[in-house]
């Protein structure tokens, strides 16, 4: 099965619609950023505290807000919002904004205390849904002995571990609604169940994740993100400069910039958060877009060696057509894996996979409709400048100065 | 090329065996296999659940404490030498960056006593630099070299103390280490896998550890029950049972009955060090504060012949007999080895944190979220892999099998490399594996498309395969290098999860060069080797 046999589309002739579309998209992205007053940063860059809590029922947002507002220790605004997305059921994000580290620590501690106070029980029992293995063991050891349930320390550790593993696996995912659910854990008998119900209670919430980023670390992360991106682009420019003529390198880098800008613009348009993993995705797609561009440039160079008299546009078109099958296949296959990540990869990787989904589409067409036209424009411009002094020749051989000498082109 | 087909096949089979072994070892059962995989592939904190903390040691506290001690000694010394002064205090910088600016101000030293004052300071306070503000006022600062040493020592002691406290938690593979490239950041990275109560752990780390010197009433006993039965099941008034920290080859537990109220706590302990005493035995010398010394003197005078227990965080590290009255400098003698003496001195010194600790960053993932993430990652990975396999088989027919085999081997080599390098697999790392699948197949596509092109232009099969591989080689190198460059910078600048991603992608791509070119070529050659002149190739 071959989809693209000896095609002959005039890609570079039709470059203008795509260039205009790119400009429109970029403008839309910038417009969105301007209207929304900047990008939506994840906690990595925004600093603050973010606590993800899962409730046993649809979370009472107003009550949570009120409880947090009543606290004396928490400074600054507390935001409470639902999380949507695959697998997130009854989950809520509670966050406070950027502050000094000391205050952030106080906020973080107090947020947990407020939850415990409002939805926990103060009768002295242990909250099973938010307890750690060691704490459960310590709590149950003496009561179990008193109840006459004979257990060695090793057995008790294993029992606690099994119970907590049961609690944490789906579909409970951290929340046990009823102690009777625990009967399916191996080793749980009536005596143990009694002791459990005596010593522990089940809070209606379970803290899934806590993230706190103070100003020092926030600044460092923002710094690192920018530096990583700049160095990576510089590294790639250097590599391409080494392998191809300088204008090709510039074309490739401009195409990469274009991809990154459009992807960030799309993030803003769709209201997605930018975190450190999203930066990782952006750098990956820069590398990927470079790949694509290099494959086409390689072919152009190869074709130029053979046909010196053809206009550059025709040579480029042929190169693109020759690599079309490979381009579609590769992009298609990579796109398949990335879509799989996007659909099934879960909320943590959501931003990451969104960046890659947009990036692969944009990166593929930018190699043909942005990078190559730049090289084309430049060569046409320099050709025109060179032709101006003398009469134009219909079949003027391509001046040697414009491309690297053959000996160097063959690496 | 075809002559060394056998050699190449051997290389490939050997690689497969080594890699498979790296991942699953020698399993004796299905459960064993799963366990081996879990042991070999280390999961990051975001998949295992646990806590990642970046702490900053507030070294200015230690510098200020040193200044305070110095002021106490100076006041005594000035008194002894009958040098008068009007006031002595120090400034109070609050931030870590200002730790170097701690200064002691001594005001009102009469001009007549200047020389004796200077002599005193230069002789007894050589670590400080004395600067005269005018004829009667002075300021003192630690020498820069001393400052550097003090700050470094503070960070090391903090790391050790925190490590000690965390060890009490009985976690698997906790880690506490210095963090950050710049030496002037005083940051510590604490990683606690499997901690599901991070708030409690942070409290534990930050509060003062309890160092106690208490009187031993009775012991040692082999168990709590033995101790209890010795006292008829009821503890005497004002006592408590404490277990001894197991030492070296000691078997079984040791329990002591000690006084509830400690004689000396960490706050009175000033310093401790190990030294070699009589008969080449090791001792630990310790010094107490003046107040502590007075109290200790009264206690030891009244308890000659009794025993004293040194307990750190409620477990006994040493028991010694009181031989005479001890004031502010004491010695614990007849320790069995240099190690024991050094350890004991460390415990005495590091009983409490030398400086405050502030949390700069916390990422705590509950184990339920970790389990969810692993599950989601696996589903996405399998879905992506299946999609790629189907497309390759449909589009390239039997050569597609070639590509799928190369892809499978690529993934196996990648997982084995993670296992052998003890690299940690994070959630972005799983995404990296999935991405490797998509990108790896690109190499195969490049080669196959080239072969198709050569076949279309009329070349014979063998020549077409040859040309396809040769022409595609440099393009493959180019495309891999750019992504590897990207990942190199991600690795340098990234943390934890992002680093995991960079590592898996790089390893995957490097392995890909091997599988897509070497292995794929071998399979083609194997297919072509039987036939003298192949007419057509299923591609």
Interface residues (C-beta under 8 A of the other chain):
Chain A: X1 X2 X3 X5 X6 X52 X54 X86 X87 X101 X102 X104 X105 X108 X109 X112 X130 X131 X132 X133 X134 X135 X164 X165 X167 X168 X169 X170 X172 X173 X174 X206 X207 X208 X209 X210 X211 X212 X213 X214 X216 X217 X221 X224 X225 X227 X228 X231 X232 X235 X236 X239 X243 X276 X277 X279 X280 X283 X284 X286 X287 X288 X290 X291 X294 X295 X298 X322 X323 X325 X326 X329 X330 X332 X333 X334 X335 X336 X337 X338 X340 X341 X343 X344 X345 X346 X348 X349 X352 X353 X356 X411
Chain B: X46 X49 X54 X56 X169 X170 X194 X195 X196 X197 X198 X199 X200 X202 X358 X359 X360 X361 X362 X363 X364 X365 X366 X367 X368 X369 X371 X372 X373 X375 X376 X377 X379 X380 X381 X383 X384 X385 X387 X388 X391 X392 X394 X395 X397 X427 X428 X431 X434 X435 X437 X438 X439 X441 X442 X445 X446 X449 X452 X453 X456 X474 X475 X478 X479 X481 X482 X483 X485 X486 X487 X488 X489 X490 X492 X493 X494 X495 X497 X498 X501 X502 X505
